[in-house]
Amino acid sequence: MFVLGIETSGLDGSIALLRGHECLGERALNQTGRRHAQALVLDIGELLTAQGLTARDLASVAVSRGPGSFTGLRVGMVCAKTLAYATGCQFISVDTFQAIAENVPRQIERVTVVEDAQRDDLFAGDYQRLPTGEWQMVSPIQIVSVEDFLRDHAQRVVVGPGLKKLDADQIASHWLTAPEMSQPRAAVIASLGHHLLTSASDAGRAHDSDFWKASPFYLRMSAAEEKRAIDDAAKATSGLAK
């Protein structure tokens, strides 16, 4: 069973090809590859060709759903959906933060994952390790101000690309800042996706495996979308006043 993983939630995107649990190949995406769907498709084609495969050989495609970059998530999601539709392979969207949690050492049982939410905010999600070794979300991912986060999470283990947003003197010594721990990887996305699709306990998560319904997890609108919403509301209000 060949599984393609697509991770485009941040600046350091990647794609990976797995056969069961064996990673056959993983490659980093440059910013061009992350921003433009055509370049991403070419990279996927090259990855498959290197293994003597075509897209028709894929059993499933797993994509990182966020939170993260608006543009990156859209490109990755559209690419994965189109691939599943065109080839008939299975589709699954994967929690980006859970993929990041998979990077932390085995002895850590609870972790907070953070990503830059722009302005002075962070996306933050708490995860608990189950006896099986898998991670489970403790509470929904939220948007928190940097000030509130630093106050409330000083004693917790923290990891994620959002740590780059902080100054060096704001980072606690026990927070995990190593690059290999902070970034989600396509190979992990593929592995988690394969598990979700083959685990009976996750069978009820139909919206994650239905490419018609799946969508990126933004949590908030982009700045451009918010401005458009404000402008539309202002126009509507102005119309009512006439």
N, C-alpha and C positions, 0 to 999 in steps of 0.2 A: 504494500500500500504506500503510494507516494503522496506526501503532504507538502504543499507549498505554504510557507509563512511569509507574510508581508508586514513590515513594521515601518510606518511613515509618520509616527506621532511627533517626531522632533527633528532637529537638525541632523542627527546621526542615524538616518534610516538604514534599513537592511532588508534583504530577502534571504530565504533559506529553503533548502529542499531536504526533506526527511524521508527515509524508507522505514516505516514503523517508528522506532525510537533512535535509529541511526541517522546522524546528520551527514548527508552526502556532499553538501556544499553550502556555504554561507558567504555572502558578499555585502560589503558596505555600499550604500547609495550616496552619491554626492548630492549637493543641493539641487542640481538640475534634475537628477533622477527623481528626487523627492517631490519637486514642484510640478513636473510635467508628466502626465499619464503616458504619453507616447514613449518617453525615455524609460519609464519604469517597465513598460511592456517589453522593450528591447532588452533590458537587463534580465528580465525573467526568461525571455527566449534564450539568451546566452547561457543562463544557468542550467536550463533544461537540456540544451544542446550538448553541453559539456558532459552530461551523463547519458547521452544517446537517447533522450526522451523528447516528447512533444507535450503540449498542454493536454492532449487527449489521454495521456497516460496518468494524469493526476486523479487520485481518488477524492481529494479534498483540498480546499484552500482556506487558510486561516488568516485573518487580518486583525491588526491592532485597532481597537475602536476608540481609544482615548481614555481620559482627557489628554489633550496635547494641542499641536498646531492645527488651526482650522483648515488651512490649505492642504497640509500633509495628510490629515485624516481623511479629507474628502477624496484626494487622489487615490490613496490606498484602498478606501472602501469601494469606490467606483470601479477600480481595476479588479478587485476581488469579485465583486458582484458580476461584472461583465464576463469574467473568466468562468465563473460557475454557470452562468446562463448559457454561454457559448459551448461549453464542453459537457455540461451535465454533471460535473463533479459536485460533491457536497461543499457547503459554505458554512463557515462559523466565524463570528466576531468574538474577540477575546479582550478581556479587561487588561488594559495596558499596565495598570498599577500592580495587578497580580503578577504579571510577567516580570516586573521590576523586583517584586518581593522574592521571586524565585532566585535572585542573585545573592541573597544574603546568606551568611554562614548557617549551617544546620543547627547550631546550638541556640540561635536566636529564635524565640518563640512568639514574639510580637514586634511589629514594626509599623511605623507610619511612613507612607510614601507621599512625596510631594512633587509638584510640577508648577512651573511659572504660570500664573493665571493673568499675567499682565497687570498694569497699574501697580498698586502696592499690595497685591493679593497672591495667594497660593492656592492651588488645588491640594487637598490633603485627604488621604484615606487610611484608615487603620485596618490592619490585617493580623489575624491570629493563626498560628500554625496548629493544625490538627494532629492527633496522634499518628495519622497515616503519613505525615510530612507535608501534606497539601496545605495551601493557604486559604483561609476563609475571611471574607470581608466582615469586619465587626460592625461597622456602621456605614451609611452611604457617604460617598465622596462629597466633600463640601468645599466651598470657597471661604477662605479665612484670610484676614489681614495678616501681613507679616508681623505686625506688633502683637496681635493676639496669639499667633502661632508660637512666637518665641517665648511668650509668657507661659503658655499651656503645655509645651512639648519639650521643655528643657531637660526633663529626666527620661524621656523616651528615646528609643532607638529610631533614627530617622534616616531615610535613604531616598534618592531620586534626583532627577535633573533640576528640580526646583531649588536645590541647595546652591546652585550657581548664582541664584538671584541675591543671596545673602553675602554680606561682607565677612571676611575671614574671622573677625572678632565676634561675630554673631553665631558662629557655628560651634556647637558643643564638641568636646574632644571625643565623645563616644559615638557621634554621628558618622555614618558610613559615606565618605566622600570619594572613595576610589572610583575612577571612571568605569571600571568593569562591573561595579555594583550599581551605578546610578542609571545606566541606560537600558531600556528594553531591547531584547534581541529577537530577530525574526525566528531563530531556531527555537527559542522558548515559546514564542507565539504559536509556532507550528505544533510543538509538543503539547501545549495546553489545549490547542484546538482539537488535536487528535484524541486527547483524553475526553474532552467534552462530548465529542461525537460518538465515542464508543462506550461511555459510561451511562448505565441505565439510570443512575440517580440524577442525571442532568437532563433526562429526556424531556422534562417539562419546560425547558428554556427554549421554546420554539422560536421566539423572536430573535434569538442569537443565531439560529441556523436557517432562518428564512431570509433569503437575500432581498425579497420584496419588502420586508418590514424592517430589516436591520438598518441602523443609521449610526453615524459617529456620535460619541458621547461628548458633547460640548460643555454642558452645565450652564453656560452663559452664551449669549450672542457675541459675535465679534464686534469690535468697535464700529466698523462700517455698518453692520446690521442694526446695532443700537441707535446709531445716528439716523439711519433710515426710518426706524420705528418712531423715533422722536419727531422727525420731520413729518411723517405721515399723520401722527397724532395731532401735531400742530395744525396741519392743513385741514384735518377733519374738524377740529375745534373751531378753526376760523370759518369753515363752511357753515357750522351750526349757528355761529354768531351773526351770520348775514341774514 
